[in-house]
Amino acid sequence: MPHGKPAGVRCIQLTDDNRCKLFGKPERPAVCGTLRPHEEMCGSSNEEAFARLTAWEEATQPQKV
């Protein structure tokens, strides 16, 4: 995403079945390539994973001045 991915916004590179369109490609962001999913992050469903990730993104976004 040109200006980064805002918290709570679905990545535009995800397919309908939540696969990365950039997987294995050099243009895939480094953060995506180093991310190692685990149960604490993913929960037991897509809905739970997106809710957790959204909460973490919002909690860690830089303060707006």
C-alpha positions as CSV (number, residue, x, y, z in Angstrom):
1,M,0.0,0.0,0.0
2,P,1.7,3.2,-1.1
3,H,1.4,5.1,2.2
4,G,1.4,2.1,4.5
5,K,-1.6,0.1,5.7
6,P,-3.8,1.9,8.2
7,A,-4.8,0.0,11.3
8,G,-8.0,-1.9,10.8
9,V,-7.8,-1.8,7.0
10,R,-7.5,-5.0,5.2
11,C,-4.3,-5.3,3.1
12,I,-5.1,-4.8,-0.6
13,Q,-2.7,-7.6,-1.4
14,L,-4.9,-10.3,0.3
15,T,-7.0,-12.6,-1.9
16,D,-10.5,-13.5,-1.0
17,D,-9.2,-16.6,0.8
18,N,-6.6,-14.5,2.7
19,R,-3.5,-15.4,0.8
20,C,-0.9,-12.9,-0.1
21,K,-0.7,-11.9,-3.7
22,L,2.9,-10.9,-3.3
23,F,4.1,-14.1,-1.5
24,G,7.5,-15.1,-2.9
25,K,7.9,-11.8,-4.9
26,P,10.7,-9.3,-4.3
27,E,8.2,-6.4,-3.9
28,R,6.6,-8.1,-0.8
29,P,7.3,-5.8,2.2
30,A,10.1,-7.1,4.5
31,V,7.8,-7.0,7.5
32,C,5.5,-9.5,5.8
33,G,8.3,-11.8,5.0
34,T,9.6,-11.8,8.6
35,L,6.2,-12.1,10.3
36,R,5.8,-15.5,12.0
37,P,2.2,-16.2,12.8
38,H,1.4,-18.0,16.0
39,E,-1.8,-18.8,18.0
40,E,-1.6,-15.6,20.2
41,M,-1.8,-13.6,17.0
42,C,-4.1,-15.7,14.9
43,G,-6.6,-17.1,17.4
44,S,-8.8,-19.9,16.1
45,S,-10.5,-18.1,13.1
46,N,-10.0,-15.5,10.5
47,E,-12.4,-13.2,12.4
48,E,-10.4,-13.6,15.6
49,A,-7.1,-13.0,13.8
50,F,-8.3,-9.8,12.1
51,A,-9.8,-8.5,15.4
52,R,-6.5,-9.2,17.3
53,L,-4.3,-7.7,14.6
54,T,-6.5,-4.6,14.3
55,A,-6.3,-4.1,18.1
56,W,-2.5,-4.4,18.1
57,E,-2.1,-2.1,15.1
58,E,-4.2,0.6,16.8
59,A,-2.3,0.2,20.1
60,T,1.1,0.6,18.4
61,Q,0.4,3.3,15.8
62,P,2.4,6.5,16.2
63,Q,0.8,9.4,18.0
64,K,-0.5,12.0,15.7
65,V,0.8,15.5,16.4
